[in-house]
């Protein structure tokens, strides 16, 4: 709203004589109160359709309002997988960041308490139309472009190695997404005016969203969520902070799959024929990328106290919906060791 991104859409609606109202109070990691307030405005205005415009938080809120405004179900009743019973209003989603892939997923995440989140997973949350317009991402600051881009790469990597529902379709999407994202994230971050790179990032994020919609994400996201809940670290950066360390933990069992991904994006001279060497090359590539993007690399840099790490590990274990998808079982002591490595 502040930088005028919505103006073109508002003009089009006005010219088409389509009455509308805007809910503009969505915040990152939206709490239940935000969803309820947006829903109340939609009900009061008797809207007959929803457009979600913005980043993942805006789109997640829009998805839930489209469902709840039509079905009448309480928000608390639909947390979990396939708990929603009703239908939704017509829904259009327009991402302004290249990261979450929320425009093509059946998932919406809500902050439910001071340090807890819950997800709604329901096919009704998939939109009728998703619009990918790279011009809407041209004004993104470099650090947001970098963090959301890493988030999309995590979606591709975790979908490719998901312990449940990994399949040839999600593999295809994940591989293509990772190629697009890896080839363009530096340019999009450091030369943000390059529309071609922006479009590739937006398409890559969309493909990665479709990939993890078919093969769910795992421990990187599970360990990222407490960082967002406790310290309000944006989601993409939370993922970035734990990414190399979760992959190093997983590589004992996932090295062959990581080696296949390394072949796509790591210079061939560094991959070799040994899966363990190739897996380590992928992890090193990602560590170097995070540094090149000038993202913080340690929890210490985020002013997290080392004494808080056991609490983070306990909270991560609440994310069993995600942890069951990890290629290697994660126990609480494992989560703590990963946080310590990231510290």
C-alpha positions as CSV (number, residue, x, y, z in Angstrom):
1,X,0.0,0.0,0.0
2,X,2.8,2.4,1.0
3,X,4.7,2.1,-2.3
4,X,1.7,2.0,-4.5
5,X,1.9,-1.6,-5.7
6,X,-1.9,-2.0,-5.4
7,X,-2.7,1.0,-7.5
8,X,-2.8,-0.8,-10.8
9,X,-5.2,-3.4,-9.5
10,X,-7.4,-0.8,-7.8
11,X,-7.6,1.2,-11.0
12,X,-8.6,-2.0,-13.0
13,X,-11.3,-2.8,-10.5
14,X,-12.7,0.8,-10.6
15,X,-12.6,0.9,-14.4
16,X,-14.5,-2.4,-14.5
17,X,-17.0,-1.0,-11.9
18,X,-16.3,-3.8,-9.5
19,X,-16.9,-2.6,-5.9
20,X,-14.3,-3.8,-3.5
21,X,-12.8,-3.2,0.0
22,X,-9.3,-3.7,1.2
23,X,-8.0,-5.3,4.4
24,X,-4.5,-3.9,4.8
25,X,-3.5,-4.9,8.4
26,X,-1.9,-8.3,7.7
27,X,1.4,-8.7,9.4
28,X,4.2,-11.3,9.0
29,X,3.3,-14.7,10.6
30,X,-0.3,-13.5,11.0
31,X,-2.0,-14.3,14.3
32,X,-5.5,-15.6,14.7
33,X,-6.7,-12.1,15.5
34,X,-5.6,-10.8,12.1
35,X,-7.5,-13.6,10.3
36,X,-10.6,-13.0,12.4
37,X,-10.5,-9.3,11.7
38,X,-10.1,-9.7,8.0
39,X,-12.9,-12.3,8.1
40,X,-15.2,-9.8,10.0
41,X,-14.6,-7.1,7.4
42,X,-15.4,-9.5,4.5
43,X,-18.6,-10.7,6.2
44,X,-19.7,-7.1,6.9
45,X,-19.1,-6.1,3.3
46,X,-20.8,-9.2,2.1
47,X,-18.0,-9.9,-0.4
48,X,-18.5,-12.5,-3.1
49,X,-14.8,-13.1,-3.9
50,X,-11.3,-12.6,-2.5
51,X,-8.1,-11.4,-4.1
52,X,-5.0,-12.2,-2.0
53,X,-2.2,-9.7,-2.9
54,X,1.2,-9.7,-1.3
55,X,3.6,-12.1,0.3
56,X,2.9,-15.5,1.9
57,X,1.2,-14.0,5.0
58,X,-1.2,-11.9,2.9
59,X,-2.0,-14.9,0.7
60,X,-2.5,-17.3,3.6
61,X,-4.8,-14.9,5.2
62,X,-6.8,-14.4,2.0
63,X,-7.1,-18.2,1.5
64,X,-8.5,-18.6,5.0
65,X,-10.9,-15.7,4.7
66,X,-12.2,-17.1,1.3
67,X,-12.9,-20.4,3.0
68,X,-14.3,-19.2,6.3
69,X,-16.5,-16.4,4.8
70,X,-18.3,-19.1,2.8
71,X,-18.3,-22.1,5.1
72,X,-19.0,-20.4,8.4
73,X,-16.6,-22.8,10.2
74,X,-14.6,-21.6,13.2
75,X,-10.9,-21.1,12.4
76,X,-9.8,-23.3,15.4
77,X,-11.9,-26.1,14.0
78,X,-10.0,-26.5,10.7
79,X,-6.4,-26.7,11.9
80,X,-4.7,-29.9,10.7
81,X,-5.0,-31.9,7.5
82,X,-8.4,-32.1,5.7
83,X,-10.4,-30.8,8.7
84,X,-12.2,-28.1,6.6
85,X,-15.6,-29.3,5.4
86,X,-17.1,-26.3,3.7
87,X,-16.5,-24.6,0.4
88,X,-14.8,-21.2,-0.3
89,X,-15.5,-18.0,-2.2
90,X,-13.9,-17.5,-5.6
91,X,-10.2,-16.8,-5.0
92,X,-7.4,-15.1,-6.9
93,X,-3.8,-15.0,-5.6
94,X,-1.2,-12.5,-6.7
95,X,2.3,-13.0,-5.1
96,X,4.5,-9.9,-4.7
97,X,7.5,-12.0,-3.4
98,X,9.2,-14.9,-5.0
99,X,9.4,-17.3,-2.1
100,X,6.5,-19.0,-0.4
101,X,4.7,-20.5,-3.4
102,X,1.5,-20.0,-1.3
103,X,-0.3,-19.1,-4.5
104,X,-0.3,-22.8,-5.5
105,X,-0.4,-24.6,-2.2
106,X,-3.3,-26.0,-0.1
107,X,-1.7,-24.8,3.1
108,X,-2.1,-21.7,5.3
109,X,0.0,-21.0,8.4
110,X,-1.4,-19.1,11.5
111,X,0.3,-18.0,14.7
112,X,-1.8,-19.5,17.4
113,X,0.0,-18.2,20.5
114,X,3.0,-16.4,21.8
115,X,5.4,-19.0,20.4
116,X,3.2,-21.5,18.5
117,X,1.9,-21.9,14.9
118,X,-0.6,-24.2,13.3
119,X,-1.4,-25.1,9.7
120,X,-4.6,-25.5,7.8
121,X,-4.2,-28.1,5.0
122,X,-7.2,-28.3,2.8
123,X,-7.7,-28.6,-1.0
124,X,-10.2,-25.7,-0.8
125,X,-7.3,-23.3,-0.2
126,X,-6.0,-23.8,-3.7
127,X,-7.1,-20.7,-5.8
128,X,-9.0,-20.5,-9.0
129,X,-6.3,-18.3,-10.5
130,X,-2.7,-17.5,-9.6
131,X,-1.1,-14.4,-11.3
132,X,2.7,-14.3,-11.6
133,X,3.7,-10.7,-12.5
134,X,7.4,-10.1,-12.0
135,X,6.9,-6.3,-12.2
136,X,5.2,-6.5,-8.8
137,X,8.5,-7.8,-7.3
138,X,10.8,-5.1,-8.8
139,X,10.7,-3.0,-5.6
140,X,11.6,-5.8,-3.2
141,X,14.7,-4.9,-1.0
142,X,17.7,-7.1,-1.6
143,X,17.5,-8.8,1.8
144,X,13.8,-9.7,1.2
145,X,14.6,-11.0,-2.3
146,X,17.4,-13.1,-0.8
147,X,15.5,-14.6,2.1
148,X,12.4,-15.4,0.1
149,X,14.5,-16.9,-2.6
150,X,16.3,-19.2,-0.1
151,X,12.8,-20.2,1.2
152,X,11.8,-21.3,-2.3
153,X,15.1,-23.3,-2.7
154,X,14.4,-25.0,0.6
155,X,10.9,-26.0,-0.7
156,X,12.5,-27.6,-3.7
157,X,15.2,-29.4,-1.7
158,X,12.9,-30.7,1.0
159,X,10.3,-31.8,-1.6
160,X,12.9,-33.8,-3.4
161,X,14.0,-35.6,-0.3
162,X,10.6,-35.9,1.4
163,X,10.2,-39.2,3.2
164,X,6.5,-39.3,2.4
165,X,4.8,-38.8,-1.0
166,X,8.1,-38.2,-2.9
167,X,7.1,-38.9,-6.5
168,X,8.3,-38.3,-10.1
169,X,5.9,-35.3,-10.5
170,X,7.2,-33.5,-7.4
171,X,10.8,-34.5,-8.3
172,X,10.4,-32.9,-11.8
173,X,9.0,-29.7,-10.3
174,X,11.6,-29.5,-7.6
175,X,14.5,-30.0,-10.0
176,X,13.3,-27.4,-12.5
177,X,12.6,-25.0,-9.6
178,X,16.0,-25.4,-8.1
179,X,17.7,-24.8,-11.5
180,X,15.8,-21.6,-12.0
181,X,16.3,-20.3,-8.5
182,X,20.0,-21.1,-8.3
183,X,20.7,-19.5,-11.7
184,X,18.9,-16.2,-10.9
185,X,18.9,-15.5,-7.1
186,X,22.2,-13.6,-7.1
187,X,21.1,-11.4,-10.0
188,X,17.7,-10.8,-8.6
189,X,19.2,-9.9,-5.2
190,X,22.1,-7.7,-6.3
191,X,20.6,-6.3,-9.5
192,X,16.9,-6.1,-8.5
193,X,15.9,-4.2,-11.6
194,X,16.6,-7.2,-13.9
195,X,13.1,-8.2,-14.8
196,X,14.1,-11.5,-16.5
197,X,15.8,-12.7,-13.3
198,X,12.8,-11.6,-11.2
199,X,10.4,-13.5,-13.5
200,X,12.6,-16.6,-13.3
201,X,12.6,-16.4,-9.5
202,X,8.8,-16.0,-9.4
203,X,8.3,-18.9,-11.7
204,X,10.8,-21.0,-9.8
205,X,9.1,-20.2,-6.5
206,X,5.8,-21.2,-8.0
207,X,7.2,-24.6,-9.2
208,X,8.8,-25.2,-5.8
209,X,5.4,-24.5,-4.2
210,X,3.8,-27.1,-6.4
211,X,6.6,-29.5,-5.6
212,X,6.1,-29.3,-1.8
213,X,2.4,-29.3,-2.2
214,X,2.8,-32.8,-3.6
215,X,5.8,-33.9,-1.4
216,X,5.8,-32.1,2.0
217,X,8.6,-30.1,3.6
218,X,10.5,-31.4,6.6
219,X,13.0,-30.6,9.3
220,X,14.4,-27.3,7.9
221,X,10.9,-25.8,8.2
222,X,10.2,-27.6,11.5
223,X,13.3,-26.0,13.1
224,X,12.7,-22.6,11.4
225,X,9.2,-22.2,12.9
226,X,10.4,-21.7,16.5
227,X,12.8,-19.0,15.3
228,X,10.0,-17.1,13.8
229,X,7.6,-17.6,16.7
230,X,10.1,-16.7,19.5
231,X,12.2,-14.1,17.8
232,X,10.0,-12.9,14.9
233,X,12.7,-13.7,12.4
234,X,11.1,-13.7,8.9
235,X,10.4,-17.2,7.6
236,X,12.8,-17.2,4.7
237,X,15.7,-16.1,6.9
238,X,14.7,-18.7,9.6
239,X,15.0,-21.4,7.0
240,X,18.3,-20.0,5.8
241,X,19.8,-20.0,9.3
242,X,19.3,-23.8,9.8
243,X,19.4,-25.0,6.2
244,X,23.1,-26.2,5.9
245,X,23.0,-27.8,9.4
246,X,19.8,-29.8,8.8
247,X,21.2,-31.0,5.4
248,X,24.5,-32.0,7.1
249,X,22.5,-33.9,9.7
250,X,20.4,-35.6,7.0
251,X,23.3,-36.4,4.7
252,X,24.0,-39.7,6.5
253,X,20.9,-41.1,4.8
254,X,20.0,-38.5,2.1
255,X,23.5,-38.1,0.5
256,X,22.5,-39.9,-2.8
257,X,19.5,-37.5,-3.3
258,X,21.6,-34.4,-2.3
259,X,24.2,-35.6,-4.8
260,X,21.5,-35.6,-7.6
261,X,20.6,-32.0,-6.7
262,X,24.3,-31.1,-6.6
263,X,24.6,-32.2,-10.2
264,X,22.1,-29.6,-11.2
265,X,23.5,-26.5,-9.5
266,X,27.1,-27.1,-8.3
267,X,30.1,-26.8,-10.7
268,X,30.8,-30.3,-12.0
269,X,34.4,-30.2,-10.8
270,X,33.2,-30.1,-7.2
271,X,30.7,-32.9,-7.4
272,X,32.6,-36.0,-8.4
273,X,31.2,-39.5,-8.4
274,X,31.1,-40.0,-4.6
275,X,27.6,-39.2,-3.2
276,X,29.0,-38.1,0.1
277,X,31.4,-35.8,-1.5
278,X,28.7,-34.4,-3.8
279,X,26.3,-34.0,-0.9
280,X,28.9,-32.0,1.0
281,X,29.5,-29.9,-2.2
282,X,25.8,-29.0,-2.2
283,X,25.9,-27.9,1.4
284,X,29.0,-25.9,0.8
285,X,27.4,-24.3,-2.2
286,X,24.4,-23.2,-0.2
287,X,26.7,-21.9,2.6
288,X,28.6,-19.8,0.0
289,X,25.3,-18.6,-1.5
290,X,24.0,-17.4,1.8
291,X,27.2,-15.5,2.3
292,X,27.1,-14.0,-1.2
293,X,23.5,-12.9,-0.6
294,X,24.7,-11.1,2.6
295,X,22.2,-12.9,4.8
296,X,23.1,-13.6,8.5
297,X,24.6,-17.1,8.9
298,X,24.4,-17.8,12.6
299,X,21.8,-17.6,15.4
300,X,24.3,-15.5,17.4
301,X,24.0,-12.8,14.8
302,X,20.3,-12.7,15.4
303,X,20.9,-11.9,19.2
304,X,19.6,-15.3,20.3
305,X,20.9,-16.5,23.6
306,X,22.6,-19.8,23.7
307,X,20.6,-20.7,26.8
308,X,17.4,-20.5,24.7
309,X,18.5,-23.3,22.3
310,X,16.9,-26.1,24.5
311,X,13.6,-24.3,24.4
312,X,13.8,-24.0,20.6
313,X,14.5,-27.7,20.3
314,X,11.5,-28.5,22.5
315,X,9.3,-26.3,20.3
316,X,10.7,-27.8,17.1
317,X,9.5,-31.3,18.3
318,X,5.9,-30.0,18.3
319,X,6.1,-29.8,14.4
320,X,5.6,-33.5,13.9
321,X,3.4,-32.7,10.8
322,X,6.7,-31.7,9.2
323,X,9.3,-33.9,11.0
324,X,7.6,-37.1,9.8
325,X,8.6,-36.0,6.2
326,X,12.3,-35.7,7.1
327,X,14.6,-38.4,5.5
328,X,16.2,-39.0,8.9
329,X,14.4,-39.2,12.2
330,X,14.9,-36.1,14.3
331,X,14.9,-36.5,18.1
332,X,15.0,-33.6,20.5
333,X,18.7,-34.0,21.2
334,X,19.2,-33.9,17.4
335,X,17.3,-30.7,17.1
336,X,19.4,-29.2,19.9
337,X,22.6,-30.2,18.2
338,X,21.5,-28.6,14.9
339,X,20.7,-25.4,16.7
340,X,24.1,-25.5,18.4
341,X,25.8,-26.0,15.0
342,X,23.8,-23.0,13.7
343,X,24.8,-20.9,16.7
